[in-house]
Amino acid sequence: MRRGDGKYRRWWLAAFAILMACETHAGRLWPKPQNQTFSTNTLHLDPKHFSFRTKAYTSSILEKAYDRYAALMFDKPDHEDLGASALSKRHHKHSSIKYLDVYVYSFDQSLNLDTDESYTLTVEAPVSVLQCHTVYGALRGLETLSQLLDAAPHDSFADTDLWPDTAAPVTDFSLPWHALSVAVSNCWHSFRQLVSLSPAAALHTLDAHDSDGGVRQGLESPDTLHSPLDTESFDSSNAQLSDDSLIIFPADLADDSSTAAPALQSDPLSSASELKKDPSSPANIQDTSVHRRKHHKHSKSNKKHHKKHHKKHHKAKVHYVINATAVSDAPRFRHRGLLLDTSRHFLPVQTIKDHLDAMAWAKMNVFHWHLIDDQSFSWQTDQLPELSRQGAFSKRHTYTRRDVADIIAYAKDRGVRVIPELDTPGHTASWGKGYPKLLTQCYDEQGLLNGRLGPLDPTRNSTYNALWLLFREAAQVFPDSYLHLGGDEVPFDCWQSNPDVQDWMRANSLGSLSQLETYFEGRVLDLATLAGRSYIVWQDVLDNNVTLKPDTVVHVWKWWPVSTASSTGNASQPSLSHSQSSHPIPIASSSPSTSRHADQLSSQQSSQQSSQQPGHQPPRPRGCQLSRGCPGEVGSYSAGEEPGWFPEMEKVTAQGFKTLLSSPWYLNLGRYAADDWAQYYAVEPLAFNGTRRQHGLVMGGEACMWGEFVDATNSMSATWPRAAAVAERLWSHQTVRDRHDAEQRLQEHRCRMLARGLLAQPLGPVACYPTAFLAFIGIAGITTILASVLYGEGARPDIAFLVVGDWGRLGEFNQSLVAEAMAFRADILHPDFVLGMGDNFYPNGLGSTQDPAFQQSFADLYSAPSLQVPWYNVLGNHDYGAGAPSGDAPPSHCASTDQGCYFSPVHQLSWELGARDKRWFCERAFQKSFSNGKVDMFFYDTVPFVQRYYREKWATNIGRCCFGGVVEQSWQANLLELESRLARSQAQWKIVIGHHPVYSNGHHNSTAELIQHVQPLLQKYGVQVYFSGHDHNLEYIKLPHQGTHYIVSGAGSKCDRPFTGQTNTLFQWQSSGFVTACLKEDTMECQFYSIEDNAASPLYTLTVPRTS
């Protein structure tokens, strides 16, 4: 073929188009439904003419779901109606879906273990139908619909005259070769069409389309498809029906006749128009009157957006297509959960919400919230406030009652239950920080107190009084009917060592520690029952021969055999040293609790960890191992010995207990560069040897992501999409086990998650379009996009900057940690500059322009690429030599004969520092203007204002030369210069920067001289923000009836002095950190960050309005 031959080139492109069409896999579902039948008949959805219509019962949950899925489904702005451009009117009429009629046959919105999540979905034109018993079934059906929809390039549609007149036959894809035959047939059909065209026309034809959009001709009712819904269980005696609500987006629809409510039947593909109407059916009550309600969010704002958009773009870019499909679906297991650990690392509320979104997309329905453990007590309780006040990492790292209610409501809107875990009697070291008497005192071998505290003391009534208060409040806050009570890894040696515990056991005729634990667990379960809650415990309780109540749910987590349990009940775990040796980069340690390996290495643990008996090596786990994979094919148990959790499941269910499985699904054990998702996927929860009754006791299972090495920075990517593999195993039919098919669908689901805005790690070297795009635009483009996400429309702010004060300590006292956190945040923010709030070089400023402290405290510490921006600095009192030693000793780096070496602020004002590092800029008083004069920043020297400094010896610069000190300055001249600059400014934004705060509740408190002289100028000239440092903390103060916002950012290094009050304070934080500011035309957003989470999320966000 000649390179310049256009004819051959066009045919080559046409052939490439065929291959691309044959390789298109959009719309594959995760998890795989119980039954799915679809046609190659392609239908269309126009966002401007498509709407959800609520039939029968409605609810706020359903209404919000319409909003949510409208945004997920129609997320491409470049859309145009196909009716006038690419489709003939005849075909457009028959192939466009105008409505999704949603039939919810029960008004019950309770969410519990027995909630019905089944649904049937029929996708056909012009009306598609979703039927379900409960609103939660509707949520699952809407997710399925959103996954079926695809945004196709506009040019993929060819002339409609080429489309066949009849729909392609329906094919059941339950067997792989059926799917293969259909794929080959589709490709051959496309090829036959293309060879009949000119090359130019062929390039536009990528798919075969049906001229009749209805499902009726192409979709025949398969006998294998059965509705999971039961109409006989429907009871409308006490329920109220809403008006037939019509949700419209993004524009109003012309009037259209209502469609009758379909009856639930074994053939979910039956068209709504063909179903018999039953006048007595509650679903048909509203047929006579249809009330249309505009959805304001989409019909107004989006309508305006689309109007503006289409003015700009005259040609359509994408359109929405979907294959005619019928789905009949219901979950296999009722409990499909994800455990998140917020006690080892605090997860912000938004991160938890992101997980809840991902769970809803994978049809998971239980959020197991591990709130408390040895490391922290992160739940703020009203009844026992010292638990979180003393036991949390900090006040910020706690969940308030409002936070918990917000998360529960967010979860319920997505059909997810929230079950809190209150682990007892072990893993309670954090309890002892606020209430030490609740824990058992431990003794050494000589019978002396060793200073450690063990598990809860089971012999004190005060322990059970505290537990009752905690359970009662949990029952009030968490609406779910279950509490997870933990019970794992109780270190019995502390109980054994305590003479008071031993005396109590003898007095109460308890002959073993197992009997003591039975006593404790019995009282705990009684308290949970009294609080109106059912309970879940870890398997350790049963393994320790504790007598449990018959209704207890046992949670199986150990993946090794536990037959070697000691008499006291501590079944040791297998050592990870061997399994980790070949995989040196594990995601986390191996436990639901840190004491399972990780805590044994920690220097901060109580005897609950240190009391574990070392040296015991139980048998190695058999069969499939999380650390090494499975013998033979993944999941092929016959190739080796059975997994260690098989006998445990047999034992638990043989005793009649309901059970949950997590043993093979510890996501924190996942390995880098390994297909561990496939091991999770290969697990069969009912593979253990048991009767049908035993298998019926398995409620489901949970994927677990323990938090030793997971925080807000990697929680999403470490968990997803691997947790989705567990989700499908618990939702889909037992026979859905094709790894190749699952891998392709999971890859698509991972790309779907990225497109929806959640980070999900790759499964291998397969690129999503967004990922390839990010790689193309490079790191700078990625951070620009992140900034756009953070700051909304309008992309990047007009001005972005960081504010840090009191920082220069040679990298010590947390300065290096603050520098790292600033670099992390600057990678996202892309600041224009940094404001230095003074006290730039401790303890006494610089001794010369060649002082090595400049390199050590500034240039070397803030060397990250994202911090290579101008630094505008003011002087602080330590820059004047406030920490200089008495006498005439010169700076340590100076020679005794060097007459130019002395502590003085003038060195920081020298151009020589700018020559050493071009970022450096410092003057006594100066002004900077930005955004074409819209923003003026005024920098001034506050040190001369403070009268007590004039009495200090360093005021004249200790040393042989007295030059540049406080006594040589004039605060009156500084004040006049500041006022002169403010008076001349015509900027919309006026910001003043000085070292000393006007108002502060820190150690130094407010500055009286600045209140007297500077504060009136701030009010007179409409200064919106005053930035300062000096006090080593972060604080925001706003006085009533004053327009200026006072922000203290003096936490650049050492923070060791407490606040003295809270006068007019809206935010205080005693920890090293800094402030970011993003200034737009009408608002400035300031966010306070701490090193405690490496600036992963803001401590506090302040929005300052621009005053006139």
LINRA-V212628 format. One record per helix or strand of 3 or more residues. SS is the DSSP state (alpha for helix, beta for strand). FROM is the first residue (numbers start at 0). LEN is the number of residues. If there is no record, write none. Layout:
BEGIN
SS_FROM_LEN / SS_FROM_LEN
END
This chain:
BEGIN
alpha_5_17 / beta_34_11 / alpha_46_3 / beta_49_7 / alpha_59_14 / alpha_88_7 / beta_98_6 / beta_118_5 / beta_126_6 / alpha_134_14 / beta_149_4 / alpha_153_3 / alpha_159_3 / alpha_175_20 / alpha_198_4 / alpha_214_4 / alpha_230_3 / beta_245_4 / alpha_271_3 / alpha_281_3 / alpha_295_17 / beta_317_12 / beta_334_7 / alpha_348_13 / beta_365_5 / alpha_385_6 / alpha_394_3 / alpha_400_12 / beta_416_5 / alpha_430_4 / alpha_435_3 / beta_438_5 / beta_448_8 / alpha_460_17 / beta_481_3 / alpha_491_6 / alpha_498_9 / alpha_512_18 / beta_533_5 / alpha_539_4 / beta_552_4 / alpha_576_5 / alpha_598_3 / alpha_606_4 / alpha_636_3 / alpha_644_10 / beta_657_4 / alpha_666_3 / alpha_675_7 / alpha_691_5 / beta_697_8 / alpha_714_5 / alpha_721_10 / alpha_738_17 / alpha_768_23 / beta_798_6 / alpha_814_15 / beta_832_4 / alpha_851_8 / alpha_864_3 / beta_869_4 / alpha_876_4 / alpha_904_3 / alpha_910_6 / beta_919_3 / beta_925_5 / beta_934_5 / alpha_942_3 / alpha_946_5 / alpha_952_4 / alpha_965_3 / alpha_970_14 / beta_988_5 / alpha_1007_6 / alpha_1014_6 / beta_1024_4 / beta_1033_5 / beta_1044_5 / beta_1064_5 / beta_1072_7 / beta_1082_8 / alpha_1090_3 / beta_1099_6
END
